Amino acid sequence: MADIPPDLTWIRAAPPGATGPGPWIEIAFGEGSGEDGEAPVYLRETSDPANVVTTNRRKWDAFVLGVQAGEFDHFVEGVELGD
């Protein structure tokens, strides 16, 4: 397992106005600029913060573009959003 820097700034992906502990996904960007495709990107779930998944900026950016383009919408077909 790769060493996870202790001083990461975690950004929580939660719906606007969401309260409570989640669980939510959190993301942190490691050293390197947004132009460095190999710069590390870390992901974790608030309910299990010790379990961190690591990828790189190039793969993360491709994933985000895919989400924006609707490439993953079939995963949530029929899912009801809670209030």
N, C-alpha and C positions, 0 to 999 in steps of 0.2 A: 504494500500500500504506500502511495506517495505521501510524503510529509505535507501536512496541511499547515500553512502559515497561521500562527496564533492571532495575528493582528488584522485579519480580513474584515472588511466592512460588508456585512450581509444585508441584502436588499430583499424585503419580503414581497412576494407576489400574491397579493390578496385583493379581493374586489374592493372598490372604493367604499369607504364607510364600514368596512368589516371590523368587527370587534372580536375579542376572545382569542384563545390560543391557536385556533385553526383546527386541524393541521394545515399549514401553508408551506409552499415551496419557497426556499430562499436561495439566492444566487450571490456569488462574490467573484469579483475579477481579481486575478493575481497580478503579479508584476508583469509589465509589458504594456505597450500601447494598444489601442484598438486596431491599429494597422498591423500589429504583429500577430499573424495567424496562429502561431504556436503558443501565444500567451495563455496561461492556464485560466480556466473558468471552473468554479466549484459550485455544486448544487447539493442541497440537503433539505430534509423535511423537518419542520419545527418539532414534530413529535419524536424524532430520533436524530438530534443534531450531531451525534458522533459518527453517523453513517453518511459520509461525504462521497459524492461521485465527482470525478474530475474529467474534464474534457478540454478542448482548446477553443480559442476564439473563432477560428475558421469554422469549426463544426457547430458551435453555438450560433454564430451568425446565420449559417445555412438553416438551422432548425427554426430560428425566429422568422426568417423569410418564408419558410414553409408554412408556419402557423399563420402568418399574415395572408398568405395566398390560399388558405383554406385546405391545404393538403392533409390535414389531420382531423378535419371536421367529422369524418365517419366514425371516429373513436367516441364521439359524444352524442351521436344520434340517439334520440329518445331519452337523454338524461335531463331531468328536471332540475332547474336551479332553485336552491332554497332561498327563502327570504331572510 
